[in-house]
Amino acid sequence: MKKNILVIGTGSIANRHVENILKIDKSSTIDVLSRDYHRSNIFCKKFKKYNIKPAKYYNINSKVYTHVVVASNTLSHNKYIQNFANKKNYIYCEKPLPFDKYFNFLRSFSKKKKIKKKIK
């Protein structure tokens, strides 16, 4: 099955994840999202011979992604995880989540998905 992967971030960690994805499966379609579209474009040029394209923020909800790699700055993780968790994507989040926001996110998500395990 062909994978549509969204990599969020354009730093060295995102670069490493893209390289690892390409080692495993060169046929995957990879979109790269950054706060700055120009940075995404420069990042994608490093991988010219593969199917890697810059993503535009306003289009990420219209395209169906099978996998999402969150490798952006830590404070932005919650919004991306919440956005894609509701769409049943496989999500890999690099680096920790901000501690206070992480627990609030888990509480809200567990109520929506009716998870029985309580978070104190």
N, CA, C and O atoms as a Tinker XYZ file with bonds, in Angstrom:
   480  protein
     1  N      0.834000   -1.184000    0.000000    73     2
     2  CA     0.000000    0.000000    0.000000    64     1     3
     3  C      0.881000    1.251000    0.000000    63     2     4     5
     4  O      1.813000    1.361000    0.797000    81     3
     5  N      0.586000    2.172000   -0.880000    73     3     6
     6  CA     1.348000    3.408000   -0.949000    64     5     7
     7  C      0.993000    4.303000    0.230000    63     6     8     9
     8  O     -0.178000    4.471000    0.571000    81     7
     9  N      2.016000    4.869000    0.840000    73     7    10
    10  CA     1.808000    5.719000    2.003000    64     9    11
    11  C      1.905000    7.192000    1.613000    63    10    12    13
    12  O      2.776000    7.593000    0.841000    81    11
    13  N      0.998000    7.979000    2.161000    73    11    14
    14  CA     1.072000    9.433000    2.047000    64    13    15
    15  C      1.511000    9.940000    3.408000    63    14    16    17
    16  O      0.768000    9.841000    4.385000    81    15
    17  N      2.709000   10.477000    3.471000    73    15    18
    18  CA     3.305000   10.860000    4.746000    64    17    19
    19  C      3.457000   12.371000    4.803000    63    18    20    21
    20  O      3.893000   13.005000    3.842000    81    19
    21  N      3.091000   12.935000    5.945000    73    19    22
    22  CA     3.318000   14.353000    6.200000    64    21    23
    23  C      4.394000   14.466000    7.265000    63    22    24    25
    24  O      4.245000   13.928000    8.362000    81    23
    25  N      5.474000   15.161000    6.950000    73    23    26
    26  CA     6.527000   15.444000    7.918000    64    25    27
    27  C      6.388000   16.912000    8.281000    63    26    28    29
    28  O      6.452000   17.786000    7.416000    81    27
    29  N      6.198000   17.173000    9.562000    73    27    30
    30  CA     6.023000   18.548000   10.031000    64    29    31
    31  C      7.330000   18.991000   10.673000    63    30    32    33
    32  O      7.738000   18.462000   11.708000    81    31
    33  N      7.974000   19.956000   10.056000    73    31    34
    34  CA     9.265000   20.445000   10.533000    64    33    35
    35  C     10.296000   20.325000    9.430000    63    34    36    37
    36  O     10.182000   19.477000    8.544000    81    35
    37  N     11.317000   21.193000    9.493000    73    35    38
    38  CA    12.358000   21.177000    8.468000    64    37    39
    39  C     13.754000   21.205000    9.073000    63    38    40    41
    40  O     14.721000   21.530000    8.383000    81    39
    41  N     13.869000   20.874000   10.334000    73    39    42
    42  CA    15.181000   20.874000   10.989000    64    41    43
    43  C     15.926000   19.576000   10.764000    63    42    44    45
    44  O     15.542000   18.754000    9.931000    81    43
    45  N     16.993000   19.404000   11.517000    73    43    46
    46  CA    17.843000   18.229000   11.341000    64    45    47
    47  C     17.128000   16.927000   11.697000    63    46    48    49
    48  O     17.387000   15.892000   11.083000    81    47
    49  N     16.239000   16.969000   12.675000    73    47    50
    50  CA    15.494000   15.759000   13.063000    64    49    51
    51  C     14.524000   15.367000   11.951000    63    50    52    53
    52  O     14.406000   14.189000   11.614000    81    51
    53  N     13.838000   16.340000   11.388000    73    51    54
    54  CA    12.926000   16.052000   10.274000    64    53    55
    55  C     13.715000   15.480000    9.095000    63    54    56    57
    56  O     13.259000   14.549000    8.430000    81    55
    57  N     14.878000   16.030000    8.846000    73    55    58
    58  CA    15.744000   15.548000    7.776000    64    57    59
    59  C     16.105000   14.075000    8.003000    63    58    60    61
    60  O     16.070000   13.267000    7.074000    81    59
    61  N     16.445000   13.747000    9.220000    73    59    62
    62  CA    16.794000   12.364000    9.559000    64    61    63
    63  C     15.601000   11.426000    9.368000    63    62    64    65
    64  O     15.763000   10.303000    8.890000    81    63
    65  N     14.423000   11.878000    9.735000    73    63    66
    66  CA    13.229000   11.040000    9.559000    64    65    67
    67  C     12.934000   10.804000    8.077000    63    66    68    69
    68  O     12.588000    9.690000    7.683000    81    67
    69  N     13.069000   11.830000    7.269000    73    67    70
    70  CA    12.837000   11.668000    5.825000    64    69    71
    71  C     13.847000   10.684000    5.248000    63    70    72    73
    72  O     13.483000    9.809000    4.462000    81    71
    73  N     15.107000   10.821000    5.630000    73    71    74
    74  CA    16.131000    9.881000    5.148000    64    73    75
    75  C     15.792000    8.446000    5.547000    63    74    76    77
    76  O     15.945000    7.523000    4.747000    81    75
    77  N     15.333000    8.259000    6.784000    73    75    78
    78  CA    14.976000    6.908000    7.248000    64    77    79
    79  C     13.755000    6.359000    6.525000    63    78    80    81
    80  O     13.705000    5.173000    6.199000    81    79
    81  N     12.783000    7.207000    6.275000    73    79    82
    82  CA    11.592000    6.774000    5.527000    64    81    83
    83  C     12.002000    6.313000    4.130000    63    82    84    85
    84  O     11.527000    5.287000    3.643000    81    83
    85  N     12.878000    7.073000    3.496000    73    83    86
    86  CA    13.313000    6.731000    2.138000    64    85    87
    87  C     14.134000    5.437000    2.101000    63    86    88    89
    88  O     14.118000    4.724000    1.099000    81    87
    89  N     14.846000    5.135000    3.180000    73    87    90
    90  CA    15.581000    3.866000    3.252000    64    89    91
    91  C     14.619000    2.681000    3.287000    63    90    92    93
    92  O     14.909000    1.610000    2.755000    81    91
    93  N     13.471000    2.896000    3.925000    73    91    94
    94  CA    12.493000    1.815000    4.083000    64    93    95
    95  C     11.597000    1.691000    2.851000    63    94    96    97
    96  O     11.333000    0.588000    2.371000    81    95
    97  N     11.133000    2.839000    2.345000    73    95    98
    98  CA    10.144000    2.808000    1.263000    64    97    99
    99  C     10.297000    4.042000    0.371000    63    98   100   101
   100  O      9.846000    5.129000    0.731000    81    99
   101  N     10.916000    3.876000   -0.759000    73    99   102
   102  CA    11.134000    4.999000   -1.680000    64   101   103
   103  C      9.886000    5.377000   -2.475000    63   102   104   105
   104  O      9.860000    6.419000   -3.129000    81   103
   105  N      8.859000    4.543000   -2.423000    73   103   106
   106  CA     7.648000    4.831000   -3.200000    64   105   107
   107  C      6.643000    5.702000   -2.451000    63   106   108   109
   108  O      5.637000    6.114000   -3.029000    81   107
   109  N      6.897000    5.986000   -1.184000    73   107   110
   110  CA     5.981000    6.814000   -0.402000    64   109   111
   111  C      5.950000    8.239000   -0.935000    63   110   112   113
   112  O      6.949000    8.752000   -1.438000    81   111
   113  N      4.798000    8.863000   -0.818000    73   111   114
   114  CA     4.670000   10.285000   -1.118000    64   113   115
   115  C      4.877000   11.024000    0.187000    63   114   116   117
   116  O      4.204000   10.738000    1.177000    81   115
   117  N      5.803000   11.971000    0.198000    73   115   118
   118  CA     6.114000   12.709000    1.425000    64   117   119
   119  C      5.884000   14.191000    1.180000    63   118   120   121
   120  O      6.432000   14.770000    0.241000    81   119
   121  N      5.067000   14.799000    2.036000    73   119   122
   122  CA     4.878000   16.246000    2.035000    64   121   123
   123  C      5.569000   16.793000    3.274000    63   122   124   125
   124  O      5.547000   16.161000    4.330000    81   123
   125  N      6.178000   17.955000    3.149000    73   123   126
   126  CA     6.899000   18.573000    4.258000    64   125   127
   127  C      6.254000   19.916000    4.569000    63   126   128   129
   128  O      6.082000   20.760000    3.689000    81   127
   129  N      5.903000   20.096000    5.832000    73   127   130
   130  CA     5.251000   21.329000    6.276000    64   129   131
   131  C      6.167000   22.092000    7.212000    63   130   132   133
   132  O      6.763000   21.514000    8.120000    81   131
   133  N      6.276000   23.381000    6.988000    73   131   134
   134  CA     7.036000   24.264000    7.857000    64   133   135
   135  C      6.218000   25.534000    8.083000    63   134   136   137
   136  O      5.268000   25.813000    7.352000    81   135
   137  N      6.600000   26.289000    9.095000    73   135   138
   138  CA     5.935000   27.581000    9.310000    64   137   139
   139  C      6.134000   28.482000    8.094000    63   138   140   141
   140  O      5.293000   29.325000    7.781000    81   139
   141  N      7.255000   28.286000    7.420000    73   139   142
   142  CA     7.616000   29.111000    6.269000    64   141   143
   143  C      7.673000   28.218000    5.027000    63   142   144   145
   144  O      8.494000   27.304000    4.958000    81   143
   145  N      6.812000   28.477000    4.055000    73   143   146
   146  CA     6.746000   27.658000    2.845000    64   145   147
   147  C      8.088000   27.639000    2.110000    63   146   148   149
   148  O      8.464000   26.623000    1.523000    81   147
   149  N      8.794000   28.739000    2.143000    73   147   150
   150  CA    10.108000   28.821000    1.494000    64   149   151
   151  C     11.081000   27.803000    2.105000    63   150   152   153
   152  O     11.841000   27.161000    1.381000    81   151
   153  N     11.057000   27.657000    3.421000    73   151   154
   154  CA    11.928000   26.661000    4.086000    64   153   155
   155  C     11.551000   25.248000    3.667000    63   154   156   157
   156  O     12.425000   24.409000    3.451000    81   155
   157  N     10.249000   24.981000    3.551000    73   155   158
   158  CA     9.807000   23.656000    3.091000    64   157   159
   159  C     10.325000   23.380000    1.688000    63   158   160   161
   160  O     10.758000   22.269000    1.382000    81   159
   161  N     10.279000   24.389000    0.851000    73   159   162
   162  CA    10.735000   24.249000   -0.526000    64   161   163
   163  C     12.235000   23.939000   -0.578000    63   162   164   165
   164  O     12.659000   23.057000   -1.324000    81   163
   165  N     13.023000   24.649000    0.197000    73   163   166
   166  CA    14.476000   24.414000    0.254000    64   165   167
   167  C     14.754000   23.009000    0.789000    63   166   168   169
   168  O     15.614000   22.300000    0.266000    81   167
   169  N     14.029000   22.614000    1.825000    73   167   170
   170  CA    14.190000   21.288000    2.418000    64   169   171
   171  C     13.927000   20.198000    1.367000    63   170   172   173
   172  O     14.686000   19.233000    1.273000    81   171
   173  N     12.877000   20.349000    0.598000    73   171   174
   174  CA    12.503000   19.337000   -0.400000    64   173   175
   175  C     13.507000   19.234000   -1.539000    63   174   176   177
   176  O     13.655000   18.165000   -2.132000    81   175
   177  N     14.193000   20.317000   -1.854000    73   175   178
   178  CA    15.179000   20.294000   -2.940000    64   177   179
   179  C     16.347000   19.364000   -2.629000    63   178   180   181
   180  O     17.024000   18.895000   -3.544000    81   179
   181  N     16.592000   19.090000   -1.337000    73   179   182
   182  CA    17.659000   18.151000   -0.963000    64   181   183
   183  C     17.340000   16.737000   -1.439000    63   182   184   185
   184  O     18.236000   15.917000   -1.638000    81   183
   185  N     16.059000   16.470000   -1.616000    73   183   186
   186  CA    15.608000   15.130000   -1.990000    64   185   187
   187  C     14.935000   15.159000   -3.367000    63   186   188   189
   188  O     13.873000   14.562000   -3.547000    81   187
   189  N     15.536000   15.840000   -4.326000    73   187   190
   190  CA    14.932000   16.065000   -5.644000    64   189   191
   191  C     14.463000   14.798000   -6.345000    63   190   192   193
   192  O     13.399000   14.783000   -6.965000    81   191
   193  N     15.254000   13.737000   -6.247000    73   191   194
   194  CA    14.918000   12.550000   -7.035000    64   193   195
   195  C     13.790000   11.709000   -6.438000    63   194   196   197
   196  O     13.389000   10.703000   -7.024000    81   195
   197  N     13.283000   12.113000   -5.288000    73   195   198
   198  CA    12.183000   11.389000   -4.648000    64   197   199
   199  C     10.902000   12.220000   -4.719000    63   198   200   201
   200  O     10.928000   13.400000   -5.069000    81   199
   201  N      9.802000   11.590000   -4.384000    73   199   202
   202  CA     8.498000   12.251000   -4.462000    64   201   203
   203  C      8.219000   13.030000   -3.171000    63   202   204   205
   204  O      7.336000   12.671000   -2.392000    81   203
   205  N      8.983000   14.092000   -2.965000    73   203   206
   206  CA     8.841000   14.914000   -1.757000    64   205   207
   207  C      8.487000   16.333000   -2.185000    63   206   208   209
   208  O      9.164000   16.944000   -3.012000    81   207
   209  N      7.397000   16.841000   -1.592000    73   207   210
   210  CA     6.915000   18.163000   -1.977000    64   209   211
   211  C      6.639000   18.999000   -0.731000    63   210   212   213
   212  O      6.315000   18.456000    0.325000    81   211
   213  N      6.766000   20.311000   -0.854000    73   211   214
   214  CA     6.380000   21.164000    0.270000    64   213   215
   215  C      4.858000   21.202000    0.406000    63   214   216   217
   216  O      4.128000   21.208000   -0.585000    81   215
   217  N      4.404000   21.226000    1.644000    73   215   218
   218  CA     2.958000   21.295000    1.907000    64   217   219
   219  C      2.590000   22.716000    2.305000    63   218   220   221
   220  O      3.378000   23.435000    2.921000    81   219
   221  N      1.401000   23.092000    1.947000    73   219   222
   222  CA     0.885000   24.392000    2.377000    64   221   223
   223  C     -0.046000   24.158000    3.555000    63   222   224   225
   224  O     -0.848000   23.224000    3.553000    81   223
   225  N      0.069000   25.008000    4.549000    73   223   226
   226  CA    -0.672000   24.803000    5.796000    64   225   227
   227  C     -2.171000   24.688000    5.559000    63   226   228   229
   228  O     -2.832000   23.860000    6.186000    81   227
   229  N     -2.711000   25.497000    4.673000    73   227   230
   230  CA    -4.166000   25.472000    4.465000    64   229   231
   231  C     -4.633000   24.236000    3.694000    63   230   232   233
   232  O     -5.838000   24.002000    3.596000    81   231
   233  N     -3.715000   23.444000    3.148000    73   231   234
   234  CA    -4.097000   22.228000    2.420000    64   233   235
   235  C     -3.973000   20.947000    3.230000    63   234   236   237
   236  O     -4.426000   19.897000    2.775000    81   235
   237  N     -3.373000   20.998000    4.418000    73   235   238
   238  CA    -3.087000   19.745000    5.123000    64   237   239
   239  C     -4.350000   19.015000    5.569000    63   238   240   241
   240  O     -4.315000   17.800000    5.762000    81   239
   241  N     -5.444000   19.713000    5.735000    73   239   242
   242  CA    -6.677000   19.037000    6.137000    64   241   243
   243  C     -7.448000   18.451000    4.962000    63   242   244   245
   244  O     -8.324000   17.607000    5.148000    81   243
   245  N     -7.125000   18.896000    3.760000    73   243   246
   246  CA    -7.854000   18.387000    2.599000    64   245   247
   247  C     -7.212000   17.126000    2.022000    63   246   248   249
   248  O     -7.877000   16.367000    1.317000    81   247
   249  N     -5.952000   16.895000    2.304000    73   247   250
   250  CA    -5.267000   15.719000    1.776000    64   249   251
   251  C     -5.309000   14.598000    2.814000    63   250   252   253
   252  O     -5.239000   14.854000    4.016000    81   251
   253  N     -5.422000   13.369000    2.346000    73   251   254
   254  CA    -5.472000   12.225000    3.253000    64   253   255
   255  C     -4.051000   11.711000    3.464000    63   254   256   257
   256  O     -3.392000   11.264000    2.525000    81   255
   257  N     -3.596000   11.781000    4.696000    73   255   258
   258  CA    -2.277000   11.269000    5.056000    64   257   259
   259  C     -2.446000    9.979000    5.845000    63   258   260   261
   260  O     -3.302000    9.883000    6.724000    81   259
   261  N     -1.627000    8.995000    5.524000    73   259   262
   262  CA    -1.666000    7.739000    6.275000    64   261   263
   263  C     -0.778000    7.817000    7.503000    63   262   264   265
   264  O     -1.051000    7.169000    8.513000    81   263
   265  N      0.285000    8.607000    7.420000    73   263   266
   266  CA     1.246000    8.741000    8.510000    64   265   267
   267  C      1.626000   10.209000    8.668000    63   266   268   269
   268  O      1.713000   10.955000    7.693000    81   267
   269  N      1.851000   10.604000    9.920000    73   267   270
   270  CA     2.269000   11.971000   10.214000    64   269   271
   271  C      3.464000   11.901000   11.164000    63   270   272   273
   272  O      3.416000   11.223000   12.190000    81   271
   273  N      4.528000   12.605000   10.809000    73   271   274
   274  CA     5.708000   12.713000   11.666000    64   273   275
   275  C      5.772000   14.151000   12.156000    63   274   276   277
   276  O      5.902000   15.079000   11.358000    81   275
   277  N      5.681000   14.334000   13.466000    73   275   278
   278  CA     5.734000   15.677000   14.043000    64   277   279
   279  C      7.149000   15.901000   14.561000    63   278   280   281
   280  O      7.541000   15.336000   15.582000    81   279
   281  N      7.907000   16.722000   13.857000    73   279   282
   282  CA     9.292000   17.020000   14.228000    64   281   283
   283  C      9.503000   18.532000   14.238000    63   282   284   285
   284  O     10.549000   19.034000   13.828000    81   283
   285  N      8.504000   19.229000   14.706000    73   283   286
   286  CA     8.553000   20.694000   14.766000    64   285   287
   287  C      8.950000   21.110000   16.182000    63   286   288   289
   288  O      9.334000   20.272000   16.998000    81   287
   289  N      8.853000   22.413000   16.467000    73   287   290
   290  CA     9.188000   22.838000   17.824000    64   289   291
   291  C      8.149000   22.296000   18.817000    63   290   292   293
   292  O      6.987000   22.091000   18.467000    81   291
   293  N      8.577000   22.076000   20.020000    73   291   294
   294  CA     7.785000   21.383000   21.030000    64   293   295
   295  C      6.422000   22.027000   21.278000    63   294   296   297
   296  O      5.429000   21.321000   21.452000    81   295
   297  N      6.365000   23.342000   21.295000    73   295   298
   298  CA     5.106000   24.012000   21.616000    64   297   299
   299  C      4.021000   23.821000   20.565000    63   298   300   301
   300  O      2.842000   24.034000   20.847000    81   299
   301  N      4.403000   23.425000   19.366000    73   299   302
   302  CA     3.404000   23.235000   18.309000    64   301   303
   303  C      2.863000   21.803000   18.240000    63   302   304   305
   304  O      1.942000   21.533000   17.469000    81   303
   305  N      3.409000   20.899000   19.018000    73   303   306
   306  CA     3.020000   19.492000   18.917000    64   305   307
   307  C      1.549000   19.240000   19.192000    63   306   308   309
   308  O      0.899000   18.488000   18.465000    81   307
   309  N      1.016000   19.864000   20.239000    73   307   310
   310  CA    -0.383000   19.599000   20.610000    64   309   311
   311  C     -1.357000   19.861000   19.473000    63   310   312   313
   312  O     -2.232000   19.040000   19.198000    81   311
   313  N     -1.208000   20.999000   18.817000    73   311   314
   314  CA    -2.183000   21.331000   17.762000    64   313   315
   315  C     -2.116000   20.333000   16.610000    63   314   316   317
   316  O     -3.147000   19.971000   16.043000    81   315
   317  N     -0.927000   19.894000   16.265000    73   315   318
   318  CA    -0.815000   18.920000   15.170000    64   317   319
   319  C     -1.345000   17.550000   15.580000    63   318   320   321
   320  O     -2.022000   16.884000   14.797000    81   319
   321  N     -1.043000   17.137000   16.786000    73   319   322
   322  CA    -1.516000   15.824000   17.253000    64   321   323
   323  C     -3.036000   15.818000   17.347000    63   322   324   325
   324  O     -3.681000   14.863000   16.914000    81   323
   325  N     -3.606000   16.868000   17.904000    73   323   326
   326  CA    -5.069000   16.934000   17.999000    64   325   327
   327  C     -5.701000   16.916000   16.617000    63   326   328   329
   328  O     -6.706000   16.237000   16.405000    81   327
   329  N     -5.134000   17.642000   15.689000    73   327   330
   330  CA    -5.678000   17.705000   14.339000    64   329   331
   331  C     -5.685000   16.331000   13.673000    63   330   332   333
   332  O     -6.682000   15.945000   13.064000    81   331
   333  N     -4.587000   15.594000   13.783000    73   331   334
   334  CA    -4.477000   14.331000   13.055000    64   333   335
   335  C     -4.953000   13.117000   13.854000    63   334   336   337
   336  O     -5.273000   12.089000   13.258000    81   335
   337  N     -5.009000   13.204000   15.155000    73   335   338
   338  CA    -5.483000   12.068000   15.957000    64   337   339
   339  C     -6.960000   11.788000   15.682000    63   338   340   341
   340  O     -7.397000   10.638000   15.717000    81   339
   341  N     -7.703000   12.818000   15.417000    73   339   342
   342  CA    -9.127000   12.641000   15.127000    64   341   343
   343  C     -9.383000   12.052000   13.744000    63   342   344   345
   344  O    -10.506000   11.651000   13.437000    81   343
   345  N     -8.359000   11.998000   12.921000    73   343   346
   346  CA    -8.508000   11.471000   11.562000    64   345   347
   347  C     -7.961000   10.053000   11.436000    63   346   348   349
   348  O     -7.877000    9.520000   10.329000    81   347
   349  N     -7.595000    9.447000   12.539000    73   347   350
   350  CA    -7.098000    8.068000   12.568000    64   349   351
   351  C     -5.820000    7.884000   11.755000    63   350   352   353
   352  O     -5.657000    6.881000   11.061000    81   351
   353  N     -4.917000    8.857000   11.846000    73   351   354
   354  CA    -3.612000    8.736000   11.207000    64   353   355
   355  C     -2.651000    8.050000   12.163000    63   354   356   357
   356  O     -2.839000    8.096000   13.378000    81   355
   357  N     -1.625000    7.417000   11.617000    73   355   358
   358  CA    -0.515000    6.968000   12.451000    64   357   359
   359  C      0.336000    8.189000   12.709000    63   358   360   361
   360  O      0.740000    8.876000   11.771000    81   359
   361  N      0.615000    8.467000   13.969000    73   359   362
   362  CA     1.351000    9.680000   14.331000    64   361   363
   363  C      2.610000    9.304000   15.094000    63   362   364   365
   364  O      2.568000    8.538000   16.056000    81   363
   365  N      3.726000    9.855000   14.647000    73   363   366
   366  CA     4.979000    9.729000   15.395000    64   365   367
   367  C      5.364000   11.138000   15.799000    63   366   368   369
   368  O      5.554000   12.005000   14.946000    81   367
   369  N      5.481000   11.366000   17.096000    73   367   370
   370  CA     5.796000   12.700000   17.605000    64   369   371
   371  C      7.207000   12.693000   18.176000    63   370   372   373
   372  O      7.500000   11.980000   19.136000    81   371
   373  N      8.061000   13.485000   17.579000    73   371   374
   374  CA     9.438000   13.625000   18.020000    64   373   375
   375  C      9.482000   14.632000   19.163000    63   374   376   377
   376  O      8.745000   15.617000   19.151000    81   375
   377  N     10.315000   14.397000   20.119000    73   375   378
   378  CA    10.500000   15.266000   21.293000    64   377   379
   379  C      9.266000   15.202000   22.203000    63   378   380   381
   380  O      8.203000   14.749000   21.779000    81   379
   381  N      9.407000   15.645000   23.416000    73   379   382
   382  CA     8.267000   15.575000   24.351000    64   381   383
   383  C      7.218000   16.639000   24.070000    63   382   384   385
   384  O      7.450000   17.625000   23.370000    81   383
   385  N      6.053000   16.387000   24.651000    73   383   386
   386  CA     4.992000   17.389000   24.604000    64   385   387
   387  C      5.143000   18.310000   25.808000    63   386   388   389
   388  O      5.670000   17.880000   26.834000    81   387
   389  N      4.704000   19.555000   25.719000    73   387   390
   390  CA     4.727000   20.424000   26.899000    64   389   391
   391  C      3.882000   19.784000   27.998000    63   390   392   393
   392  O      2.723000   19.441000   27.768000    81   391
   393  N      4.445000   19.625000   29.168000    73   391   394
   394  CA     3.856000   18.816000   30.231000    64   393   395
   395  C      2.423000   19.213000   30.580000    63   394   396   397
   396  O      1.539000   18.356000   30.580000    81   395
   397  N      2.169000   20.487000   30.876000    73   395   398
   398  CA     0.824000   20.894000   31.294000    64   397   399
   399  C     -0.188000   20.730000   30.159000    63   398   400   401
   400  O     -1.312000   20.289000   30.399000    81   399
   401  N      0.185000   21.069000   28.957000    73   399   402
   402  CA    -0.727000   20.949000   27.828000    64   401   403
   403  C     -0.967000   19.488000   27.459000    63   402   404   405
   404  O     -2.039000   19.132000   26.970000    81   403
   405  N      0.034000   18.650000   27.695000    73   403   406
   406  CA    -0.084000   17.224000   27.375000    64   405   407
   407  C     -1.218000   16.583000   28.160000    63   406   408   409
   408  O     -2.025000   15.850000   27.590000    81   407
   409  N     -1.289000   16.847000   29.457000    73   407   410
   410  CA    -2.338000   16.243000   30.262000    64   409   411
   411  C     -3.712000   16.797000   29.923000    63   410   412   413
   412  O     -4.694000   16.055000   29.934000    81   411
   413  N     -3.798000   18.076000   29.625000    73   411   414
   414  CA    -5.082000   18.640000   29.197000    64   413   415
   415  C     -5.527000   18.006000   27.885000    63   414   416   417
   416  O     -6.710000   17.722000   27.696000    81   415
   417  N     -4.581000   17.785000   26.986000    73   415   418
   418  CA    -4.895000   17.136000   25.712000    64   417   419
   419  C     -5.395000   15.713000   25.945000    63   418   420   421
   420  O     -6.397000   15.307000   25.356000    81   419
   421  N     -4.708000   14.951000   26.798000    73   419   422
   422  CA    -5.129000   13.575000   27.066000    64   421   423
   423  C     -6.529000   13.531000   27.675000    63   422   424   425
   424  O     -7.341000   12.674000   27.327000    81   423
   425  N     -6.800000   14.455000   28.576000    73   423   426
   426  CA    -8.146000   14.496000   29.173000    64   425   427
   427  C     -9.205000   14.738000   28.110000    63   426   428   429
   428  O    -10.215000   14.035000   28.066000    81   427
   429  N     -8.983000   15.721000   27.260000    73   427   430
   430  CA    -9.992000   16.040000   26.241000    64   429   431
   431  C    -10.120000   14.915000   25.221000    63   430   432   433
   432  O    -11.224000   14.603000   24.774000    81   431
   433  N     -9.016000   14.316000   24.859000    73   431   434
   434  CA    -9.055000   13.252000   23.864000    64   433   435
   435  C     -9.710000   11.999000   24.434000    63   434   436   437
   436  O    -10.461000   11.320000   23.733000    81   435
   437  N     -9.434000   11.686000   25.699000    73   435   438
   438  CA   -10.015000   10.482000   26.298000    64   437   439
   439  C    -11.527000   10.619000   26.446000    63   438   440   441
   440  O    -12.244000    9.623000   26.356000    81   439
   441  N    -12.022000   11.833000   26.671000    73   439   442
   442  CA   -13.470000   12.032000   26.763000    64   441   443
   443  C    -14.124000   11.824000   25.398000    63   442   444   445
   444  O    -15.210000   11.251000   25.303000    81   443
   445  N    -13.460000   12.292000   24.348000    73   443   446
   446  CA   -14.024000   12.145000   23.012000    64   445   447
   447  C    -14.048000   10.699000   22.586000    63   446   448   449
   448  O    -15.013000   10.254000   21.965000    81   447
   449  N    -13.007000    9.954000   22.906000    73   447   450
   450  CA   -12.899000    8.568000   22.469000    64   449   451
   451  C    -13.443000    7.575000   23.499000    63   450   452   453
   452  O    -13.373000    6.362000   23.302000    81   451
   453  N    -13.983000    8.104000   24.597000    73   451   454
   454  CA   -14.574000    7.295000   25.666000    64   453   455
   455  C    -13.585000    6.245000   26.191000    63   454   456   457
   456  O    -13.916000    5.068000   26.330000    81   455
   457  N    -12.388000    6.699000   26.471000    73   455   458
   458  CA   -11.389000    5.817000   27.049000    64   457   459
   459  C    -11.730000    5.662000   28.529000    63   458   460   461
   460  O    -11.976000    6.654000   29.215000    81   459
   461  N    -11.747000    4.448000   29.014000    73   459   462
   462  CA   -12.167000    4.198000   30.398000    64   461   463
   463  C    -11.096000    4.528000   31.409000    63   462   464   465
   464  O    -11.403000    4.801000   32.570000    81   463
   465  N     -9.850000    4.509000   30.995000    73   463   466
   466  CA    -8.765000    4.770000   31.931000    64   465   467
   467  C     -8.786000    6.234000   32.369000    63   466   468   469
   468  O     -8.832000    7.137000   31.534000    81   467
   469  N     -8.752000    6.461000   33.675000    73   467   470
   470  CA    -8.811000    7.815000   34.206000    64   469   471
   471  C     -7.412000    8.412000   34.295000    63   470   472   473
   472  O     -6.440000    7.723000   34.605000    81   471
   473  N     -7.339000    9.691000   34.021000    73   471   474
   474  CA    -6.092000   10.437000   34.153000    64   473   475
   475  C     -6.269000   11.408000   35.299000    63   474   476   477
   476  O     -7.182000   12.235000   35.294000    81   475
   477  N     -5.403000   11.305000   36.269000    73   475   478
   478  CA    -5.522000   12.170000   37.450000    64   477   479
   479  C     -4.752000   13.429000   37.286000    63   478   480
   480  O     -4.744000   14.269000   38.186000    81   479
